[in-house]
Structure formats: structure tokens, C-alpha cells
Amino acid sequence: MKRILKIWLPMLVVAFFLSACSKNFSTEKTAQAKTMIESIVAAGAADFDPKKLAAIQNLYNDAMKEIQYQDTLTFKNYTMAEYNLNQAMDDCDSLRAKMAEAKGEPPVILVARNKAITY
């Protein structure tokens, strides 16, 4: 009995820790990216630069597909989805700044996001 306990108890502890480490992606970041995309669409980005807007939307869609794929896995790695969302948000900021400059509005100061991504 002690022998079985010595074998199974550590395995259960390891299984518990592995299941606790697999967390889902933050919905706040996806909501923030979606809001930014919707705001530049409402500001007229489709008329100003439709190719850039399509590229931003493709980055967002790719990130959402990656999140859905990673959710099906046991060991989740959301690095690529996080990178695509950061890139989409940065592109939204730069497109918004270009639109403001073209309209003759005061320059927009962009704050760099934390892009530290671990592989």
C-alpha cells in the first residue's frame, strides 16, 4: 500500500500543477483590440486606407483563430495570438495618427505598449 501511495501521490500532484498552469487568454486584451478596430472604422479608416484596415482586421482574425486553437490544447501557448493582437493595436494607433495628420488635427502622441513576449 505504501508503495502504491509513493507512486501515485507524486503523479497526482504533478497532474494538479499542470492543470492549474494552463490558463485561458485574457478577454480584456481581445476586447480592447476589437474596440480600437471599431473606433478607427467609425472614424473613416475604410475610406482613408482600406488596405491597412484589411491588414489590421486580418491580424485580429488570425489572433482569434489562434486563441480558439490554443484553447483546445492541454499545454497552451498564446504567444502568437498576443503578438498579433499587439501588432493590430499598434497598427490601429498608427493609422489613427495618419488620419489625424491628414485631417490637419494636432499630432497624436503614441504610447508604446509593452511588447515583451517570451517564447
Contact map, one row per residue, 1 for C-alpha under 8 A:
11111000000000000000000000000000000000000000000000000000000000000000000000000000000000000000000000000000000000000000000
11111100000000000000000000000000000000000000000000000000000000000000000000000000000000000000000000000000000000000000000
11111110000000000000000000000000000000000000000000000000000000000000000000000000000000000000000000000000000000000000000
11111111000000000000000000000000000000000000000000000000000000000000000000000000000000000000000000000000000000000000000
11111111100000000000000000000000000000000000000000000000000000000000000000000000000000000000000000000000000000000000000
01111111110000000000000000000000000000000000000000000000000000000000000000000000000000000000000000000000000000000000000
00111111111000000000000000000000000000000000000000000000000000000000000000000000000000000000000000000000000000000000000
00011111111100000000000000000000000000000000000000000000000000000000000000000000000000000000000000000000000000000000000
00001111111110000000000000000000000000000000000000000000000000000000000000000000000000000000000000000000000000000000000
00000111111111000000000000000000000000000000000000000000000000000000000000000000000000000000000000000000000000000000000
00000011111111100000000000000000000000000000000000000000000000000000000000000000000000000000000000000000000000000000000
00000001111111110000000000000000000000000000000000000000000000000000000000000000000000000000000000000000000000000000000
00000000111111111000000000000000000000000000000000000000000000000000000000000000000000000000000000000000000000000000000
00000000011111111100000000000000000000000000000000000000000000000000000000000000000000000000000000000000000000000000000
00000000001111111110000000000000000000000000000000000000000000000000000000000000000000000000000000000000000000000000000
00000000000111111111000000000000000000000000000000000000000000000000000000000000000000000000000000000000000000000000000
00000000000011111111100000000000000000000000000000000000000000000000000000000000000000000000000000000000000000000000000
00000000000001111111110000000000000000000000000000000000000000000000000000000000000000000000000000000000000000000000000
00000000000000111111110000000000000000000000000000000000000000000000000001000000000000000000000000000000000000000000000
00000000000000011111111000000000000000000000000000000000000000000000000000000000000000000000000000000000000000000000000
00000000000000001111111000000000000000000000000000000000000000000000000000000000000000000000000000000000000000000000000
00000000000000000111111100000000000000000000000000000000000000000000000001110000000000000000000000000000000000000000000
00000000000000000001111110000000000000000000000000000000000000000000000000010000000000000000000000000000000000000000000
00000000000000000000011111000000000000000000000000000000000000000000001000010000000000000000000000000000000000000000000
00000000000000000000001111100000000000000000000000000000000000000010000000000100000000000000000000000000000000000000000
00000000000000000000000111111100000000000000000000000000000000000000000000000000000000000000000000000000000000000000000
00000000000000000000000011111110000000000000000000000000000000000000000000000000000000000000000000000000000000000000000
00000000000000000000000001111111000000000000000000000000000000000000000000000000000000000000000000000000000000000000000
00000000000000000000000001111111100000000000000000000000000000000000000000000000000010000000000000000000000000000000000
00000000000000000000000001111111110000000000000000000000000000000000000000000000000010000000000000000000000000000000000
00000000000000000000000000111111111000000000000000000000000000000000000000000000000000000000000000000000000000000000000
00000000000000000000000000011111111100000000000000000000000000000000000000000000000000000000000000000000000000000000000
00000000000000000000000000001111111110000000000000000000000100000000000000000000000010011000000000000000000000000000000
00000000000000000000000000000111111111000000000000000000000100000000000000000000000000000000000000000000000000000000000
00000000000000000000000000000011111111100000000000000000000000000000000000000000000000000000000000000000000000000000000
00000000000000000000000000000001111111110000000000000000000000000000000000000000000000001001000000000000000000000000000
00000000000000000000000000000000111111111000000000000001100000000000000000000000000000001001000000000000000000000000000
00000000000000000000000000000000011111111100000000000000000000000000000000000000000000000000000000000000000000000000000
00000000000000000000000000000000001111111110000000000000000000000000000000000000000000000000000000000000000000000000000
00000000000000000000000000000000000111111111100000000000000000000000000000000000000000000001001100000000000000000000000
00000000000000000000000000000000000011111111110000001000000000000000000000000000000000000000000000000000000000000000000
00000000000000000000000000000000000001111111100000000000000000000000000000000000000000000000000000000000000000000000000
00000000000000000000000000000000000000111111100000000000000000000000000000000000000000000000000000000000000000000000000
00000000000000000000000000000000000000011111111100000000000000000000000000000000000000000000000000000000000000000000000
00000000000000000000000000000000000000011111111111001000000000000000000000000000000000000000001000100000000000000000000
00000000000000000000000000000000000000001001111111001000000000000000000000000000000000000000000000000000000000000000000
00000000000000000000000000000000000000000001111111000000000000000000000000000000000000000000000000000000000000000000000
00000000000000000000000000000000000000000001111111000000000000000000000000000000000000000000000000100000000000000000000
00000000000000000000000000000000000000000000111111111000000000000000000000000000000000000000000000000000000000000000000
00000000000000000000000000000000000000000000111111111100000000000000000000000000000000000000000000000000000000000000000
00000000000000000000000000000000000000000000000011111110000000000000000000000000000000000000000000000000000000000000000
00000000000000000000000000000000000000000000000011111111000000000000000000000000000000000000001000000000000000000000000
00000000000000000000000000000000000000001000110011111111100000000000000000000000000000000000000000000000000000000000000
00000000000000000000000000000000000000000000000001111111110000000000000000000000000000000000000000000000000000000000000
00000000000000000000000000000000000000000000000000111111111000000000000000000000000000000000000000000000000000000000000
00000000000000000000000000000000000010000000000000011111111100000000000000000000000000010011000000000000000000000000000
00000000000000000000000000000000000010000000000000001111111110000000000000000000000000010000000000000000000000000000000
00000000000000000000000000000000000000000000000000000111111111000000000000000000000000000000000000000000000000000000000
00000000000000000000000000000000000000000000000000000011111111100000000000000000000110110000000000000000000000000000000
00000000000000000000000000000000110000000000000000000001111111110000000000000000000110010000000000000000000000000000000
00000000000000000000000000000000000000000000000000000000111111111000000000000000000000000000000000000000000000000000000
00000000000000000000000000000000000000000000000000000000011111111100000000000000100100000000000000000000000000000000000
00000000000000000000000000000000000000000000000000000000001111111110000000000001110110000000000000000000000000000000000
00000000000000000000000000000000000000000000000000000000000111111111000000000000100000000000000000000000000000000000000
00000000000000000000000000000000000000000000000000000000000011111111100000000000000000000000000000000000000000000000000
00000000000000000000000000000000000000000000000000000000000001111111110000000101100000000000000000000000000000000000000
00000000000000000000000010000000000000000000000000000000000000111111111000000100100000000000000000000000000000000000000
00000000000000000000000000000000000000000000000000000000000000011111111100000000000000000000000000000000000000000000000
00000000000000000000000000000000000000000000000000000000000000001111111110000000000000000000000000000000000000000000000
00000000000000000000000000000000000000000000000000000000000000000111111110011100000000000000000000000000000000000000000
00000000000000000000000100000000000000000000000000000000000000000011111111010000000000000000000000000000000000000000000
00000000000000000000000000000000000000000000000000000000000000000001111111000000000000000000000000000000000000000000000
00000000000000000000000000000000000000000000000000000000000000000000111111110000000000000000000000000000000000000000000
00000000000000000010010000000000000000000000000000000000000000000000001111110000000000000000000000000000000000000000000
00000000000000000000010000000000000000000000000000000000000000000000000011111000000000000000000000000000000000000000000
00000000000000000000011100000000000000000000000000000000000000000000011011111100000000000000000000000000000000000000000
00000000000000000000000000000000000000000000000000000000000000000000010000111111000000000000000000000000000000000000000
00000000000000000000000010000000000000000000000000000000000000000110010000011111110000000000000000000000000000000000000
00000000000000000000000000000000000000000000000000000000000000000000000000001111111000000000000000000000000000000000111
00000000000000000000000000000000000000000000000000000000000000100100000000001111111100000000000000000000000000000000000
00000000000000000000000000000000000000000000000000000000000001110110000000000111111110000000000000000000000000000000000
00000000000000000000000000000000000000000000000000000000000000100000000000000111111111000000000000000000000000000000000
00000000000000000000000000000000000000000000000000000000000000000000000000000011111111100000000000000000000000000010100
00000000000000000000000000000000000000000000000000000000001101100000000000000001111111110000000000000000000000000000000
00000000000000000000000000001100100000000000000000000000001100100000000000000000111111111000000000000000000000000000000
00000000000000000000000000000000000000000000000000000000000000000000000000000000011111111100000000000000000000001010000
00000000000000000000000000000000000000000000000000000000001000000000000000000000001111111110000000000000000000000000000
00000000000000000000000000000000100000000000000000000001101100000000000000000000000111111111000000000000000000000000000
00000000000000000000000000000000100110000000000000000000000000000000000000000000000011111111100000000000000000000000000
00000000000000000000000000000000000000000000000000000000000000000000000000000000000001111111110000000000000000000000000
00000000000000000000000000000000000000000000000000000001000000000000000000000000000000111111111000000000000000000000000
00000000000000000000000000000000000110010000000000000001000000000000000000000000000000011111111100000000000000000000000
00000000000000000000000000000000000000000000000000000000000000000000000000000000000000001111111110000000000001000000000
00000000000000000000000000000000000000000000000000000000000000000000000000000000000000000111111111000000000001000000000
00000000000000000000000000000000000000010000100000010000000000000000000000000000000000000011111111100000000000000000000
00000000000000000000000000000000000000010000000000000000000000000000000000000000000000000001111111110000000000000000000
00000000000000000000000000000000000000000000000000000000000000000000000000000000000000000000111111111000001100000000000
00000000000000000000000000000000000000000000000000000000000000000000000000000000000000000000011111111100000000000000000
00000000000000000000000000000000000000000000100100000000000000000000000000000000000000000000001111111110000000000000000
00000000000000000000000000000000000000000000000000000000000000000000000000000000000000000000000111111111111100000000000
00000000000000000000000000000000000000000000000000000000000000000000000000000000000000000000000011111111111000000000000
00000000000000000000000000000000000000000000000000000000000000000000000000000000000000000000000001111111100000000000000
00000000000000000000000000000000000000000000000000000000000000000000000000000000000000000000000000111111100000000000000
00000000000000000000000000000000000000000000000000000000000000000000000000000000000000000000000000011111110000000000000
00000000000000000000000000000000000000000000000000000000000000000000000000000000000000000000000000011111111000000000000
00000000000000000000000000000000000000000000000000000000000000000000000000000000000000000000000000011001111100000000000
00000000000000000000000000000000000000000000000000000000000000000000000000000000000000000000000010011000111110000000000
00000000000000000000000000000000000000000000000000000000000000000000000000000000000000000000000010010000011111000000000
00000000000000000000000000000000000000000000000000000000000000000000000000000000000000000000000000000000001111100000000
00000000000000000000000000000000000000000000000000000000000000000000000000000000000000000000110000000000000111110000000
00000000000000000000000000000000000000000000000000000000000000000000000000000000000000000000000000000000000011111000000
00000000000000000000000000000000000000000000000000000000000000000000000000000000000000000000000000000000000001111100000
00000000000000000000000000000000000000000000000000000000000000000000000000000000000001000000000000000000000000111110000
00000000000000000000000000000000000000000000000000000000000000000000000000000000000000000000000000000000000000011111000
00000000000000000000000000000000000000000000000000000000000000000000000000000000001001000000000000000000000000001111100
00000000000000000000000000000000000000000000000000000000000000000000000000000000000000000000000000000000000000000111110
00000000000000000000000000000000000000000000000000000000000000000000000000000010001000000000000000000000000000000011111
00000000000000000000000000000000000000000000000000000000000000000000000000000010000000000000000000000000000000000001111
00000000000000000000000000000000000000000000000000000000000000000000000000000010000000000000000000000000000000000000111
